[in-house]
């Protein structure tokens, strides 16, 4: 189990908690895509899709605005070889659901080619069970469990494409499906299924219309199998928030209700917005109905949720000193890691990454990533070079559809600084230091540049400005540490620390 490290200090308060009883959207300005949230006691928990990045993260909050990372549900996928061979970009865990039932927390998700998977825990911050394969199948997405008052269990999901929405009866322990399912709704790209029950009505809270341009819809019926009434409850309207939809709904003891959803913003990924919810005539109106058409629109600034007390603003962890025996929960491997090739014990106070043979970064295992935060920031690392091997490349990168590297390459018995922007490589001067410093200055609305240093003070630019892709296999671009060898197996890079200051 990982360790939570100190959070990076933000440079401004353009988003999140405003320290005055209000918040600005987004509340999480990072790629927490397809969020689902629940309330348990005085605590909120959230899970999000992670696709080909390993370790579905669990976040915790006391006020729905400030979130910290407390756990990861799994650390690898062993049900398909492609997760070992770097062939599963854009697959892996799609939109999950988190629910609590009979003293257990349940998380369900689909992978588009393998099936429906589930894990349970008594405490979201504690040990999660090994993944259970609920159903081996292709082409399902976005599952959500539901236990009715009489104990009958159901699982709803969409179909790759997206839709229709299918409802199955499920075993009470949530481990297997009991029938072939019934189609209950067919809509315009209907996905992201979430079940709720309120006042005798069954609700399906779903997005429609596609990731970047859709809206949030509520369906309701007196029977879980329908027929369902339909209402759009959140739309972009006159705001700049495109495609406001897909997320989780919670209700508070204070009588307030809130909806967490994503917005697709390109290279950064899908960021999280929080909307107030007002129940009107049995429908959850989300945001504010500015134009009076009966459909809510996203808020930019709003009073924080009434949770009876104030909480200290927090941010998910970013920087890491690698002084623990475990990685922090912010870290996620690109595909399955090779466990024997990584260590926090080999060199004290360092993360050691031994290189596997690979043609390039995209096909290299053991690239360690974390989410980019905000539109601008600076990432730096200090790396030991003496154990690098001929043919090895190691350093700092942005990983996504395009790969941008700044690091050290070993050719024969000599080391050189180098940079690569989408495969366009530039070799810098020879390296004659045991430690080097590498830096990425990220600006998604301007220039993102790479640089190196021999003393950690004076940095020299290398390579061309990075052309960061807006589409990155359903994820945002990510800062990462890498180590691979184009010639042979072997060679080890030792990373002393990773520092990330963000917007």
N, C-alpha and C positions, 0 to 999 in steps of 0.2 A: 504494500500500500504506500502511496506517495506522501510527500510532505508539502504543505503549503508554504511558499516562501514569501518574503516581503514584496508588497506590491510596488509597482513603479509609481512615482509621483506625477500626476498630470500637470501639464503646463497651463491649462485653462479649463474653464467650466462651460464649454460650448454645448455639452451634452450631459445627461444624467442629473444627479442631485445638485441643486443650486445653493444649498446651505441656507435657504431662507424659507423652507417649508414648501417649496415648489420643485418641479423637475422639468428639464428640457428633454424632448425626444430627439434622438433615440436615448433609451436608458442604458443600452449596451451597444456601443458603437464598434462592433466587431462581428465576425461571421458566425453568429449563433443561429443557424438556419432552422426552419421548421420547428419553432419552440413549442413545447407543451409544459404546462405548469399545474401544480396542485398545491393545496394548503393542508398542512397537517399540524394541528395545534396552532402555535403562533409562528410557524415557519413555513416558508414557501420553497418548493423544490422545482427545478427545471431541468429538462433534458432536450437535446437538439440533435439533428441529423449530423453525422460525421463522415458518411460516404467511405472513401478508401483510407481515411486517416484512422488509426487504431486508438481505441480507448474512448468510448462514448462518455463524455463528461457529465457529472452531476453538479449543478449549481444550487446554492442556498441563498435565501434572502429573508430578512425580517420585515421588509417594507415594499417589496416588488420593484424598487428602484436601484438599490445597491446589492450587488451580487458577488459572491465568492465561489471559487471552485473547491469542492469538498471531496470528490471521488471520481473514479472511472469505473464503468460497469464491466468492461472486458478489456483485454490487452492484445488480442489477436483473433483471427478467424481461421479455424482449421477445417472448415467444411468445403473449401474449394481451393485447388492448387494455385489458381491465379493470384490469390492474395500473397503467396510466397514469391511469385515470379513477376510482380509488378504489372500485371495485366488487368487490373480491376479498377482503373481510373473511372470515376463517376458512378461506380457501383457501391457495394458495401451497405452501410446502414442508412436507409432513407427515413423519412419523417417518423419519429417514435411517439409513443404515448406513455405517460406515467400515471399510475393510479394506485390507490391504497384500498386493501380489502382484507378483512379478518386478520388484522395485525401485520400484514405483509405489504411491502411496496412492490409493484409490478412495473416492469418496462417491457414494451413490445415494439418491435420494428420489423420491417421486411427488407430483404435484399432482392433486387429485381430478378436475379437468376437462380437463387437458391431456395428462398422460402421465408417463413415467418419464424422469428426467434423471440425468446422471452427469458428474462432473468428476474429473480426476486431477492429481496433483502428485508430484514427486520428494521434496519436503520439505513437510510440512504448514504450515510457517511461511513457505514461499516462494510462488512464483507457481502458482496453480491454472489449469488449462486452462479455456477457455470451455465452458459447459454443452453436453453432447451429448444430443440427444433420442434415447434408446434405443428408445422406443416411443410413438407418438402414440395415446393412448387415454383413455377416461373410466372413472372408477369403480374404479381400482386404488389401493392404498395400501401403505405400509410395505415397500419392497423390500429384499432383501439378496442380494449376490452370493456365490458359493462356487466356488472352484477346487479340484477333486479332485486326488489325487496323480498321476493320469495326465494332468493338464492340462485335462481336460474342465471347461468352465465352465457354471455354472447361475445362474439368478436365481429366488429365491422371493419371493412377495408375497401379500398378502391382497387381499380385495375389499371395497370400500366397504360398510360395513354392520354387522358386519365378518366376513369369511370367505366362502367357504372359503379355504384356503391352496393356492396354485398354484405348481408348479415348472416352469420352462422351461429348455431348453438355450440357451446363450448363446455368442456368438462368443468366442474366447479373449481378444481385446482388450477385451471387455466393452462393446462399442458397439452391439450389436444382438442381438435374440432370434432363435432358429433354428426355433422351433416354436410351436404354440398353447398349449402347457403341459398339465400333468397335475394334476388335483386330488389332493392327497395327504392332506388332513386337513380335516374339518369339525367345528367345536366351538362352544362357547358364547361368541360374540363373539371369535373367534380372529383376532388381528392381531399387529402388531409382530414379524414374522418375523425370527429371527436364526439363521443356520447355524453349526454347529460340528461337528468330527469328532474323536473321541477313542476310542482303543482299538478301532478298527474299527467303531464305532457312528456313525451320522449322528444329530445332535441338532438339533431345532428348539426353541429356547428362546423361548416366546411368552407373552404375557399373555392371559388370558381373563376374561370376566365384566364388562367395562366399565371406563371410566376411573377413576371414583371408588370403585368397590366390588369390583373384581376381584382375582384372585390370579395368581401366576406359575406357569406350567406348563412342564414339560420333556416333549418327545416324543422317542422314540428308535427307530431301525430299523437293520437291516443293509443296507438299500437306501435311496437318497435318495428313491425314489418310494414308500416304505412297504411294508407297513402299519406304522404307528407305534404303539408303546406310549405310554401317557399317565400322567403323575404330577404332582400338584400339589406344588410344592417350596417355596412361600412364600405365607403367608396372614396376614391381620391377626391372627387369633387373639385373645388377651387384650390386645393392645397397642392404642394409640390411633392407629396408623398405618393409615389407611384405604387400600384399594386398592393394596397394595404390589406393583407389577409394572411391566413393560416397561422393558427396559434392556439393558446389555451385560455380558458375562462375560469375565474375564481370568484367566490362570494365571501365577504367578510362579516364578522359578527356585528360590525357597525352598520350593516345594511348596504354598504357599498359593494359594487361588483366591478371587476376589471378584466381587461382582455390584453394579453401579450401577443404581438404578431410581428412578422418580419416585413422588411422592405428591401428589395433587390437594388443595390447601388453599384453594381459592376465589380471593379477590381477588389474592393473591400469585402464583397460578398453580400450576405443578407443580414441586416442589422435589426435589432429589436426595439420596437416601440410599444409603449404602454398606453392603453385607452380606457378612460372611464366608461362604464356601462350603466345605462338606465333601462330598467325593465318597463316597457310601455305596452299595454294591451297584450301581455304575454309574449312579447318579443324583446330580445336584448339589443337595444339601440346603442351602438358603439361610437365613441368619440362625441362630437357635437354636431347637431343638425343645423349648420350655418344658414342654409338656403331654404329650410322649412319643407323639404320634399320628403321627410320621413325617413331619411337615410343619414347616418352619421358620417362625419369626415374626421380625419386624424387631427389631434391637438398637437400644437408645437410646445406649449408650456402649460402646466396644470398643477393644481394643488396635489401634494403627495397623498397616497392612501392613508386613511384613518386607521392606524394600527395601535392607537392608544399611547404610544411613546415614540420619541425620536431616536434614530439610530445613526451611528457614525458612518459617514460616507465611505464606501469601500469600492475597490476595483478588483476584478480577477487578476491573479498573479501573472507576471510576465518575466522579470529578471530572475536569474538563478546563479548562485555562487558555486553550485555543484559540491557543496560540503556535506550533503546528506548521503545516506546509503540508498536513497530512493529518489527518482525524478519527481519534480513537482507535477501537480495535476494539469498544469497548462500545456505540458508537452504531449505531442501525439506523433507516432511514427507514420511515415508514408508507407502504406501497406504493412505487412507483417515484418517485424524486425528479426534479424538473426541474433539470437540471444547471446551466443558465445562471442560475438563480435562487438559487444558493448559492455562497458563496465564503469562503475563509479568507485571502484576499489583498486583498480590496477595502478593508478597514480593518484595519490591522496589529494583530495580537493579538486579533482579534474573529472570530466567526462571523457572517457577514452573510446574512440570509434575506430575499430580495425576494418580496413577496406576489404570489400568483396570485389571480384572482377566484374566490371560493367562497362558498356560502351559509352554511357553518358549518365547524367544525373537522374533523368526520368526513369531509367531502368536500374538505378542503384538502390539496393536495400539500405536500411539503417540511416535514412535521412530523417532527422528529428525536427519536427515543425511545431509552431504554435500560431495562433490566430494573430493577424495584424489588427492593430487597434487604431481607429481613427484614420484620417486622411494624411497625416504627417507624423513622423517620428524618426528616431535614430536608434539603430541597432549596432552594437559593437561586441566583439569577442576577442579574447586573448588566447592564442593557440601555440602549443609547443610543437616544434618541427623535427626534433632529432630522431624520432622513430618512424618518419615517413619512408616509404619504399619507392624504388624506381617505378614510374608509371602512375603514381598515386596523385590524386587531387583531393584537397581538403580545405574547408573554410566555411564561409558564410554565404547564404544564397536566399533568393526569393524563389519559391517553387509554386508552380501552377501550370497553366497552358504553356507559358513561356518560362524558361529557366534563366536566372541571372546569378552568376557566381562571382565572388571575389575570394581569392585564396592563394594557396601555394601549390605548385606542381613540382614533382621531383623527376628530373631527366638524368638518368645515369646516377652519378653521385653528387649532382648539383641541384639546388633548390632555386625556384624563381617565383616571384609574385606573378599572378595572372588574373585576368577577368574574362568573363564570357557573357555576352548578351545575346540570348536566343541562338547560341552556337557560334556567334562571331567572337573569336577569341583574340585577346591581346596579351602578349607576354611582357612583363615588366622586368625590373632589375633583379639580379641575383640576390638571394637571401643568405645572410651570414650570421643570423641571430638565432638563438635557441627559441625565443618567443617572438611572435609577430602579433600585430593588432590589425583587425579587419573591421570595416565599417560600411553600413548602408544608410544613407540619408534618404528616407522615403517621403515622397510628396506626390500623392495621387492626382493632385490638381496642378502639378508643376513638373519639375524634373526630379527623377530618382537616380542618384549617383552612387558609385562604388569607390572606395578608397582603402589605402593600407598605410601602416605606420610601423616603424621599428622601435619607437619609444612610447607610443600611446599618447603623444602630444601633437606632433606635427603629422598630419595626414596628407597623402598625395592621391589625387584622383587617378583612376585607371579605367580604361575602356570607355564606351559610349553610354549615353543616358539610357536607362532601362525602359523598354517598351512593355509596360505591364498590361497583360491581357485583361479585358473586361469579363471574359468568360473563362472559368478555370475548373472545368469538370464539376459544375454545380457548387463549387466552393469559392472562397476568396483566395487571392494570392497570399502566401505565408512566408515569413522569415524562417530560416532553418539552418541547422548545422549539418554538414555533409562530409563524407569520406568514402571515396571509391577509387578503384585502380583500373586503368584502361589496359594494362599489360598483363598483370598477374594478380593472384590473391595476395593480400597482406599489406602491411604497413599500417601504423597506428597514429592517429591525430589525437592529441590531448588538449581538451578545451578547459581553460582555467575558470572562465566565467562567461556569462551572457547577460548583457545589460540592454534594456529596452526602455527608453523614455518616449512617451507618446503624447499626442495632442490632448 
